[in-house]
């Protein structure tokens, strides 16, 4: 990127045509991707301290209205008769109990549980009342109905669309997103979170709503951009080693033959280039989505096989009045595992109690579904693959840190295949498969989580040490990116003056 480099390369046989072509390739890749690199490292600083907004289950349950089970007049089996239901919850919306059913195709239905008219989608006034009851704060403003915005653009919100955005009358600028279809609050953001996330996660993930709402387009765009940035950094690191070797052989010696911004770029690239490469490589892998490595979620058909029976069959003998002993709940969820029905009772403190249902009767609560039942369910879902055994997962197990959140404490590991090399992690409370891992996915765990978030043994429990190392690496990457921007601007200026 400089005449100094051109003069140096012309004086040594080591750095003739191959190195010159590499220099040109890196120079123009750098011009194309320098802003992106600087943005990724800079936004990484923000993400260390301000995560993307999320309404946790604990927060949702703490603010949810208590269920009025005495008003339930429709049994769960009757509510979902004839529907291919994957998940069923009973909640309270505006004084009325209603079933929220997620179907096998990912869509959602809202079904009245009190025998009254079918719940209609919320209008703006109803959404305001739901938000006010949730937050116990007055409402300042309600938006028009919308399908997507920056904070509910992810496809996991698809079943709940459309929404209303409700601004509360308080100093933090809190906004609640209410699903018109489900009648629930699904997201909560503050002014602080929104502001910092625009220069944090939104920038880092290239997450503007106009692109992200088209998942396939966003996936392809980010994948190719990350690959291009990786190529720019790889060529730069190789070129930096060649320049360093030349400097060592020259009479001047030292680490770098350059001055000013180019020297900063060269020296920091040598020192932090391996981190930049590993970080960009693992970031590129975050967009893999099955391209090179296996996925951590089973095919959708496995969920039905895991249940072993429909909800209508499993809860066929349970009447609406039989739910009365579960009073005080904020939410009930009806699950089926290997043909066995059970009810999850969730309270305001987010504690969950598990009640098996046998022949239409609610039994005494148990701590978890028995291993034999879970084993039978996984065997049915993954047949004809042999099932070798089931057991607990040590919290220190590095493969318990395979997602943005650790595996739940109630997760069990089922080993599959002739050698047990495939693992299925199933939640012994909800009966849902949390993740599956084969050799490909375990390798992915180290290449992505290990490299991108320093999620390796010792460091993943080191707290402040891990954070300090991350900040130091991000600082090196930011200097590398900013110096590349300065050099790119100078290069383009020279090209413009020549033109």
Helices and strands as residue ranges (DSSP letters): H 3-10, G 13-15, H 17-49, H 57-63, G 69-71, H 76-79, E 85-93, E 96-103, E 108-112, H 124-135, E 139-142, G 155-160, E 163-168, E 175-179, E 185-189, H 191-198, H 201-204, H 209-212, H 215-249, H 260-285, H 301-307, H 311-314, G 320-326, E 331-337, E 340-346, E 352-358, E 361-366, H 371-382, E 387-392, G 398-400, E 411-416, E 422-427, E 433-437, H 439-445, I 446-450, H 451-453, G 459-461, H 464-498
